[in-house]
Amino acid sequence: MVYSASGAEEGWKLYIDHAPHIIFLDIGLPDASGHELARRIRQHTSTAYIIMATASDYKEDAEEARQNQVDGFITKPFDKGMISNYIDKYLATQL
């Protein structure tokens, strides 16, 4: 099942309601930073597989994502192959 949220608060509610195994999370959300949501999810559980996506090429964003212990970081524009690679990496951890 795929869920989509328009902002951090809606994303948090979807996470709590559905606890998805893989989360693709934009850094630039309208109501909060994706970093804040990643941190909140990570504090809630260590098992969520979080991939940050951003149009930013700022090294600070990549560093903050690492500090939040996300599992991946991709910059836009990205393609289906990049997404598939992260899904494959997640599935490999489940074996």
N, C-alpha and C positions, 0 to 999 in steps of 0.2 A: 504494500500500500504506500502511496506517495501523498504527503501532506505539504501544503504550501502556506506560508504566513507572510503577511505584509509588513510586519514589524516585530520587534523584540518581545513585546508583551504577548502578542498573539502566538509567537513562536514558543515562548515559555509555556503557555497554556496547552498548546499542541503537544509539546514535549511531555508535560505532566500527564496529559490524558492518554497518550499513545506510546510513550517511551520508545521512539524509533531507534533502531540499531545504528543507522548511519544518518548523519546530519550534515547537509551542505549549508553553510551559513555565510551570508554576505556580511562584510564589515560595515558597510554604509547602510544602516537601517534608519528609517525616519524618526523613530522614537527613542533610540538608544544605540550605542555602538554594538556591533556584533561581537566585539571582544567581551563586552559586559555579559552578553548572553552566554557566550562560550564559557566564561568563568563561572557563571551561575550553574550551568549544566554540569560542569566538571566538579563543582563543589557538591552537587547532588549525587553524582555517580562517576565512577572511574571507567565504566564500561562503554559509555557512548562513544561512537567513532565519529569525531568531529573534523570536518574539512572546511577550512575558511576559504572564501572566494572573494576577490576584490579587484577593482580596477587600479588600485593604488600600487605603486612600485616602491613605496617607502620601506626602507629597511626596518624602521620602527614597528611597522605593522607586523612584519614577519617575526620580529623579536617578541612582540607582545603575544602573538599567537603561540610561539614556543613556550613562553612563560605560562600560558593558560593550558599547556599540555595538549594542544590539539594534535590530531593525527596527520594532518596535511594542510598545505597552503598552496592555492593556485591563483594565478592572476588572469584577469580577463584581457583579451578574449580567450576563452578556452573552448575546447571541442569535446565531442562525445568520447574520444579516446582517453582524454585526461580523466574524465569522470569514470569511465569504465575501469581505468587503472586503479583508482582508489576503491572502487567497489570490489575489484579482484583482490586487492590487498586486504580489505576487510574480510572477505570470504576465506582467504588463506589463514587468517587468524582463528577461524572457527573450526578448523579441521582437528 
